Amino acid sequence: MGKKSQKTTSQTVYGDTTTTNPYAYARTNNSGTISGFQDGTALNSVYNFVNKNIDSLLDNYLNPNINSEANQAKLNAFTKTLNKQTKSDLENNIINPLSRRNMIRSSQATDLYKNLSDKNTSSIENYISDLLSQAQDNSAGMLNNLLKYYMDGYNVISDMQNKSLQTSSGNATKTTEVTSGSDWLSNLTSIINTAISSYYGSKR
């Protein structure tokens, strides 16, 4: 007699599991795992901000611009203070004392103003150079902090996924089914006997 064939099939059904913390969630079922940040949390805000603004942040770092709103505000404040101080120094320390003594000529005053203007121009140029350098350093610091927080969020999500999958695996059910195939030798013998019977039956 032939041996019947057997086929074993197994199926694992994962438990429907939701894992959460104040920052993220993960849901696992037999279709897989989905995860995300909780709405309104700091990690969600950082994630959205970085994804939306990373191009402009990198451009600000690589190409610091004196025309940016922040840099213009700083430059205007510096220039205003410099002009005020320059005017005060010029009048109180040079022009007024010499005028009281009738010791200044118009050409001398022109030279004084020119020298002072050149000095101010140099001061402003140096300030702009320092300002751009600081702007690049500030951009680098901001990028480092934002990317750190961004990766912190990624790690939180990854941890939630692992916990959800582990919990779901622990709740999983596994079914095994064994099915028997036909006895091929018995079937063949039956076919042969039927054929023989039909043959001799037709001879009678």
C-alpha positions in Angstrom: 0.0 0.0 0.0 1.2 3.5 -0.7 1.8 6.1 1.9 -0.6 9.0 2.0 1.1 12.4 1.6 0.6 15.1 4.3 0.8 18.9 4.1 1.3 21.0 7.1 0.4 24.7 7.1 1.0 27.2 9.9 -0.5 30.7 10.4 0.4 33.3 13.0 -2.1 35.9 13.9 -0.6 38.9 15.8 -2.5 40.5 18.6 -3.9 43.9 17.9 -1.7 46.1 20.1 -1.5 49.8 20.7 1.5 51.2 22.6 1.7 54.9 23.6 3.6 57.4 25.6 3.2 61.2 25.9 5.2 61.7 22.7 4.4 58.8 20.3 2.3 55.8 19.5 2.6 52.5 17.7 -0.1 50.1 16.6 0.6 46.5 15.5 -1.7 43.9 14.0 -1.4 41.2 11.4 -1.0 43.7 8.7 2.1 45.3 10.2 3.0 48.3 12.4 2.2 51.9 12.1 3.5 54.7 14.3 3.7 58.4 14.7 4.0 61.4 17.0 1.3 62.5 19.3 -0.2 65.7 17.9 0.8 69.0 19.6 3.9 67.6 21.3 7.4 69.1 21.1 8.8 66.2 19.1 6.0 66.5 16.6 6.7 70.2 16.2 10.4 69.7 15.7 9.8 67.0 13.2 7.4 69.1 11.2 9.6 72.2 11.4 12.8 70.5 10.3 11.1 68.7 7.4 9.5 72.0 6.2 12.5 74.3 6.7 15.7 72.2 6.3 16.5 73.7 2.9 16.3 77.3 4.0 18.2 76.5 7.3 21.1 74.9 5.3 21.1 77.8 2.9 21.4 80.3 5.8 24.3 78.3 7.1 26.1 78.0 3.8 25.3 81.6 2.6 24.9 84.0 5.6 23.2 87.1 4.3 23.5 90.6 5.8 20.0 91.3 4.4 18.3 88.9 6.7 15.8 90.4 9.1 17.9 89.6 12.1 21.2 90.8 10.7 19.6 94.1 9.4 18.1 94.8 12.9 21.5 94.2 14.5 23.3 96.3 11.9 20.9 99.2 12.1 21.2 99.2 15.9 25.0 99.2 15.7 25.0 102.0 13.1 22.6 104.2 15.0 24.7 103.8 18.2 27.9 104.5 16.3 26.6 107.6 14.7 25.3 109.0 17.9 28.6 108.4 19.7 30.6 109.8 16.8 28.6 113.0 16.7 28.9 113.4 20.5 32.7 112.8 20.4 33.2 115.1 17.5 31.3 118.0 18.9 32.4 117.7 22.5 36.0 116.8 22.1 37.1 118.5 18.9 34.8 121.1 17.3 33.5 122.9 20.3 36.8 123.3 22.2 38.5 124.6 19.0 35.7 126.9 18.1 35.7 128.5 21.5 39.3 129.3 20.9 38.9 130.4 17.3 41.4 127.7 16.4 39.5 125.8 13.7 39.2 126.5 10.0 36.6 125.0 7.7 39.2 122.9 5.9 40.2 121.4 9.3 36.6 120.6 10.1 36.2 118.9 6.7 39.3 116.8 7.4 38.0 115.9 10.8 34.7 114.8 9.4 36.3 112.8 6.6 38.6 111.0 9.0 35.7 110.3 11.2 33.7 109.0 8.3 36.5 106.7 7.2 36.8 105.4 10.7 33.1 104.8 10.9 33.1 103.0 7.5 35.9 100.7 8.7 34.0 100.0 11.9 30.8 99.1 10.1 32.7 96.9 7.6 34.4 95.0 10.5 31.0 94.7 12.3 29.4 93.2 9.2 32.2 90.7 8.8 31.9 89.7 12.5 28.1 89.6 12.1 28.2 87.2 9.2 30.6 85.0 10.9 28.4 84.9 14.0 25.4 84.3 11.9 27.0 81.2 10.4 28.0 79.9 13.8 24.5 80.6 15.1 23.0 78.7 12.2 25.4 75.8 12.8 24.4 75.7 16.5 20.7 75.8 15.6 21.1 73.0 13.0 22.9 70.8 15.5 20.2 71.3 18.1 17.4 70.7 15.7 18.9 67.6 14.2 19.6 66.2 17.7 16.0 66.7 18.7 14.9 65.3 15.3 16.9 62.1 16.0 15.6 62.0 19.5 12.1 61.8 18.0 13.3 59.1 15.6 14.6 57.0 18.5 11.3 57.4 20.4 9.4 56.2 17.4 11.7 53.3 16.9 11.4 52.3 20.5 7.6 52.4 20.3 7.6 50.2 17.3 9.8 47.6 18.9 7.6 47.6 22.1 4.4 47.3 20.1 5.8 44.4 18.0 7.1 42.6 21.0 3.8 42.9 22.8 1.9 41.9 19.7 4.1 38.9 19.2 3.5 37.8 22.8 -0.2 38.0 22.1 0.0 36.1 18.8 -1.9 32.9 18.2 -0.5 30.2 15.9 -2.6 27.6 14.1 -1.3 24.5 12.4 -3.3 22.5 9.9 -2.4 19.0 8.6 -4.0 17.9 5.4 -3.7 14.3 4.0 -3.3 13.7 0.3 -4.7 10.8 -1.6 -3.2 7.3 -1.5 -1.8 7.2 -5.0 -1.2 3.4 -5.1 -4.7 2.6 -4.0 -6.1 5.0 -6.6 -3.9 3.4 -9.3 -5.0 -0.1 -8.4 -8.6 0.9 -8.4 -8.2 2.4 -11.9 -6.5 -0.7 -13.2 -9.2 -3.0 -11.7 -11.9 -0.9 -13.2 -10.2 -1.1 -16.6 -9.8 -4.9 -16.5 -13.4 -5.4 -15.4 -14.6 -3.2 -18.3 -12.4 -5.1 -20.8 -13.6 -8.6 -19.8 -17.1 -7.5 -19.5 -17.1 -6.4 -23.0 -15.9 -9.8 -24.2 -18.8 -11.7 -22.7 
